[in-house]
Amino acid sequence: MTVTVAIVGRPNVGKSTLFNRLVGRKIALVDDTPGVTRDRREAEGRIADLRFKILDTAGYEDVKDGSLEDRMRQQTELAIREADVILFMIDARAGVVPLDERFAQVLRKAGKQVHLVGNKAESGSAEAGLVEAYRLGFGEPIPLSAEHGLGLSELYSIVSAAIDKAELAKAEDGVENSDLDLLPEVDVDITPDMLEGEGDEATLRWNPKRYLNVAIVGRPNAGKSTLVNRMVGEDRVLVGPEAGITRDSILVPWEWEGRTINLVDTAGIRRRSRVHEKLEKLAVGDSLRSIQYAEVVVLLLDATIPFEKQDLALADLVEREGRAMVIALNKWDLIEDKNATLSELREACERLLPQVRGIPLVTLSGLTGRNIDRLMEAIFAVERSWNAHVSTSRLNRWLAGMIEGHPPPAVSGRRLKLRYMTQAKTRPPSFIVFASRPDALPTSYQRYLVNGLREAFDMPGTPIRLWVRGGKNPYADKK
């Protein structure tokens, strides 16, 4: 049984530092600048043997004017409603400030289990602030140092009691826990319907796993957060007309056709020369790490200004990281001549991104939700291609046909020989060609083989790795 713990408080009291401490790694951005966190972020928290869901929230601002701070406040209040346990954090060194008192009133009305935490309590100057915190009405404050890990034993007791209470309530309701992990292991016989191909070419059909990690990346103000909210059907991440609202990469689980899609909303990525502020550098670094974490990357472009230099740089980065990719043209509802524009963009995509030739290009509107089903079809299609496996016999028949149609060029008067080909791994599909002189095989001929693989084995837009190796000389050990 698990519980949800939310860390709340005014800006710059150390909520994200405690969040990272409980998660066990630095996944939330931390800086001395107030208001770094804007969205609510969730992860699995751990204290010794306890496991629970932990929520990091934006610093509470008492404004209701429709501004960015107002929308941040609404996200924090959503986290309060979702939580079983609330850790109300104050800065023990600064003592109680008026915003702490206003937030205390909000928490009392929430009717949730609230525990007052006095952070930054490692120094003697915090004692006065801890005494002053009694007047907030939440009992004895817990002295804590999120940076140094002090006070976690008290948090352990709080979370442990909440888990015990939840388990007791579940038992009283007569709900039985059906844990699939408790089922006995059984042997599975491979039947003909589970195979593709015949004879020595037969391979197991690709069986998609339940979870799929999808990162949505792009330039600032391309509509990434709006698209995520439309897909999940709620205001899960902050949106607005301001560019660069998103800072942390926010993971949002979402169900689609029986699968859990871990959507990752990322900060907009601008050219390196335009990034000067420390916070933006941290946010961009977080976005780039999300690409490495993902299996499928949706490169979201603004259809009104597509294929900017930064868009092309991002596409090249995703290809070099070896991730499956879909290009989505957002704000398609603003385009007037849709057929002509789409034809021009397809041509531009093939011309500007030859390294991912045939990549799916999906038009959509994150604001209205148009064509989200087509986006998901493209995501699943590139995932299948990314996991594709081709049998060795098929590969070598294909290789023989490619060589017959276009033989490798002679280098220094000597003909190159391609002897054998096999697939080394998937995710992305990676192949090895054994040649007589691997260092002499031109890059242009390698591109010819890669494009042929995409076309022959239905892997459009998939990053493909091709390694050329030298064949073993049978007379090398003989004198």
Phi, psi and omega in degrees: 000137181236162177230165179252126181245125179250135175258118184231163179157177179287171182297147169066034175259353176108023182297313182292329177295317177293321178303311178298322179297317182284329177286328179097005177201161184273093178249342175261138179294137180230131178203161180289343180292129178295146174080026179296311180282133180239321178264164170275137185235142182233152178198177176273122177265154181220133167226108184056242184268001182274142175233133183203165177270130182244136180245128171261139185232165176286154176298134185286126175239130183275069179228146179219059185239013180081003182283178177300318179298324177296317180292327175295319178300319180296322177296321177295319179293328174296319178296322178297317180294328183279336190281151170267325180231135180243125173261105181272109188260134171235166175270108185295330180288327180275342183078193182274127178248165183305324181293327174298318180294321179293319180293325177300322177297318179298317182292325178297325179286339183289336179070027181252167177285110185247132176238127183276129183238124177261101183278166180063038185266015183285344182253160180294337181291352182274347186298318181297321179293324179293321177294317181296333184291345179301328185287355176284344173089019179244024177080202183288126179287148179268115177290132188215149168230100181296327182289323185256356177079021179273141176091005182290337179295323177293321177295324177302314181298320181295311182291321179299316179296322179294321178294317178299319179296319180293321179293322178295318179296324179292320179294322179293330178283352179074025181270125180269140180274116179257090182266117182297336181293344181273354180289144180291149177285142179228151176279140181248124176279134178279120181258161182303328182289350178269359184250152172246139181084182182227158175059225184287353179265357184292133177226157177294138175298144178290127181246108185294141176285165186292325184259141177225125181266118184237118177260136178251115185235164179163182178289163177301143175068023176279346178103025183295311182293322177298319179295316180299314179299320179293322181293316183275348176080020177205165178278073185282326179235155182293138175226165178168174181288342181289136176282144175079029179295313183287132176242303176285152169278118187256123178270127182233107176292142185208137180267132175216116179052046175083000179244148175270118178259115176275092179284134178241110175275131187240162175289148177297141183250116177260174175301145182301325183292340181264355181264112183241322184288144182299318182297319180293324177297319178296318181295317179296319177299322177295321179295318180294325175293329178295328177296319179293328181285330188283160170259321175238134178246127174262112176273107186267121179250149172279114185298339180280338176220068186275165174053046168289167182303321180292326176299316180294322179295321178294317178299318179295322178297315180298319179296317180293330176283350177078027181263147173293146187218144171234136175262123180246129179263102182275167181063034181293339178292345179271352182274132182275297180272085189291318183295313181294319180295317181296320178298318179294321182289325176297317179295319180294322180296315179295325183282320186272338182233063181293340181288345176233049183303134179085010182298139179298136179238114186243129174267140181201174174225112178292335181287318183260344182086009182292133174069021174295326177296322177292325177297316180293323176300318179293322179298314180293326180293315180289332175296318178297317179296322181296331179262010186294142174230131181246132181294154184296322181295319177296319181299317184285330172293319178296318181298319179298320178294321179294320180292320179295321180286329182207090183296151176299146182288155175281137180240124182057037177078004181243132181285136176276142179240126174260114191267325194198152179216142177210160177265127183275321181196174174247181174056062359274166177301126184231133187233152176240128174248129177263123186232162180292320178225085188300323182291341184267353182289119185296150177299324180298322179288327176296320176296323177300318180290319181297314179295325176294322176298316180300315184286317186287326187245021171055060177232056183295132176075357183282132174295129182238134178256131179233118178249137180251125182236156178274140177284151181288132178278116183295344181257009185295329184266001183259144177272000000 
